[in-house]
Amino acid sequence: MRIWPPSVSEVARWCRAQKLEPIAQSAVVGPNHRERQQLAALGGVAAALVRRSGGSSALDTFPLAVQRWLADAPEPPHELVEALCKDIDDGIDPLALVYERIVSGPRRRRLGTFFTPTPVLNYVRGIVKRAPHPPRIVADPGAGVGAFTVAALRWWRNCEIHAVDVNLVTLGLLASRPDLKMPGSGIGSNSRLRVRHEDFLEWLTFRWPNLHGPRLLLGNPPYTRHQQLTAAEKASARAASGDLSPGARSGLSTYFLAASLAALGPEDSLCLLLPANWLEAHYAKSVRQRIWMNARRPTELHLFSNDLNVFPNAQVAAMIIYVGPERKRKQPLKIFRVAGDLESGFIEPTPSEVQREGVTPPSFSPRKLLASPSTAIRAIRGAEPVPLGVLAVVRRGVATGANAFFLRTKVEADALPIGSCIPAISRLRDLPGDELNRAAHADLSGRSGRCWLLNLNEDMAKNARIEELIAEGEVQGYHKGYLCRTRDPWYIVEKISVPDILIGPMGKETFRVVVNTVGATPTNTLYGLRLNRRRSGGITEEIGALASWLRSDSGQDAMRVAARSHHGDGLVKLEPGALKQVMVPWTVANLLMG
């Protein structure tokens, strides 16, 4: 349950009590009638904050629409304004929280309004401070209530900050902040802050070229999805993006990224907090190509895993892209997997580096960007870990569609022609050790375990005993099951390469890791790992080293972190995609890559 500071709840309650004409729907797209009534009242709170800070004379520098919003609302109680100011002095941003309290999450999506947590801002500061020169101009695209604007005012004391947004309410809340009325950084006649009530893409097209650099585009662009954009908005966004224009399924944030990349001068840079879907989506192919080909610009991709929950009120996988000023030589593409959380803060790890050579990769997903062993070797610097998916093929076992028919006991398998059944395994809990060898499999067979898989082909089906078995299965109706009826013929299951290592995907304290020396085929209740570089023979050094690490405390911790599907009784489950992204230490990875 969300806990709100008392001032936020009190302001929201006061706004609800004011029965005003709602703010125009065209002024703040998304909120319903009742929410727009409360936003109209919120203008009175913002105006009171301006008056309290002694900035009334600066009101004429505000955008006209913002001035009208401030002027048309009643004045709130003095103690309410004081409580807000106290929270601001304590480092809380109650104005963002009030907006979030008034306008529900689903209705904020039309303008893509999400607010940036302070730990993320602190992480961004470490990125932008790497630029060789401080910026003269900083522009905050889709500024909202101005988390990045306020940060920029504090990080650079001698630059001009432009906060650009179409939402007059969030802009007004930003402009009214009393903590910005400080010497050399607040609003006023000599202010470094420019509040722009404009469409950012239009502003970027017509106003940005007149500003002298070095310039920095810094912010959290709106996350408006493509379904929520009108045809006119998409046409305008495509025009602003020029030859970098992404495809029609692009959300607004990707248009912002494309237009920003197109607008960068040689000394300019950008640092944007974005949804991560553009890294792989087909619609962003042109954007990835520009980034890949502009190899003289330092470029960094900072990836937050989904479970870090960067935006607590939105299911959005987040990432940060930094593109720096041009250098004389080619620069690698750096990939950072961000560690930490919103409580303790985020940590910047040592990056993997990819040399931007040859054609643009089809995806910027780290797992796919480092897809081949040769690429991985080039990418690793300083003995960095390697994704498991680079070292081994990770896949589920065979989906039979009817284990009761396809898995046979030893007695049943022996009654069939030689070669019609192969060793199999469907669960690991019955194994006493960490190796499924011939003796262990024979022990399972001796206990009437169903650990032999029907491995038929059409020639075998001509055998009288197999014909009889297939007919028995059809009498039982197995051929009508979902998977079986999609196969032709239904009784032939897929053939897979025998995995070197078996993993049980569900666990509490540990995930089972078993070396598969008998060559058993797993069912889809298990995952199999088959090393990309293998040597013939039982437990090779490589297989043993990987299995030992996966069983170790650090290996188990890595798998537990990757497990995202939570079940009852403390159970967690690994998905194959998450298992591929488990980072294997260089000491083990180097052995596997040869």
Disulfide bonds with the S-S distance in Angstrom:
none
